[in-house]
Amino acid sequence: MVDMPCGYTPRAIAFAKKGLPYYGLDLPVVIREASAQIPALISPEQRGLVHYCEVDATNYASLEKALEDIEGGVCITTEGLLMYFTDSEAGALCDNIRRILEKKGGCWYTADAEASLQYVVTMRALVGDRFMEIMKNATRQTSDKSDVQIGKNALITKPADMPGSIQNAMAFLAKHGLKAERVTVAEHMPELTSLLRVSPQQATAVREGMKRCAFWKITLSAAAPAMELPSSETEGFGIHASMNGIRGPGMHPLCLQTRALCPRFKPAAAKSNGLWRKRWLVMNQEFGDNALIFIYSIGGLHNVSLQKCLNAPDAPKRGQNAP
């Protein structure tokens, strides 16, 4: 298992307890913190199965060195990364992973390609007709909070045109010697305790929505299997399908993996490079426990460093705006 980016995920613990090797790859600040804490949570025998490496995903030498002692095939997973890349950065990552797969064999799984659709169907299930208003407010109020164009590269599909954007993404992968197979989320979705905290109708709507969404299993190019493309999102969801986040009265940003962003914080003009991404998620007190479902739906529940968010300047007190 090669987890890139690994963030603060507990996957290392789960894999080690099953006797399986785990490689967590991420930015130096994340690796320093994770590698200092995770070993204390597993036995001395299990620690030998867990490896953390600082990498730049767009630099092949960086990835090659991190994985040099792996013998046999690899399973690379990517959640919450591709939407922050430009086309050139995404292309570099694809080339690097292709070279790794050519050398070692295996596959690459990512939830990022259809993360926007997962967001749309989940939020639609939770807030219904208010969804479009929330989307518009998000676009208007968060557009100046990052210098990264989120969800603009060819690998990120658009809910307004799923068949067309999937075909474009597949063509992009093909140019880099890769092909993808869609694996429906609903078929592998675990039982979520957070679904017990919403109405039966909302829980059913979330589960039904996940039947339309998929992870992508990416392998070296060959004759790609025929697949049924999902229909385009309708009923007014055609615009603003790619989100920076949601923000409004009573809301506070929560950061995934790297740092907490305060309501008045505006990042300096640091450019997106390698694994670096300015990412945040915000939630409203009116959503309450539903926010947990929203985080899971984009594949990031295990990546939220809530304690860092709560300790940040201007952070809400526990029980106010944080779940």
Summary of the structure (lengths in Angstrom):
residues: 323
radius of gyration: 19.2
end to end distance: 30.5
largest distance: 54.5
contacts: 1016
relative contact order: 0.15
helix: 43%
strand: 15%
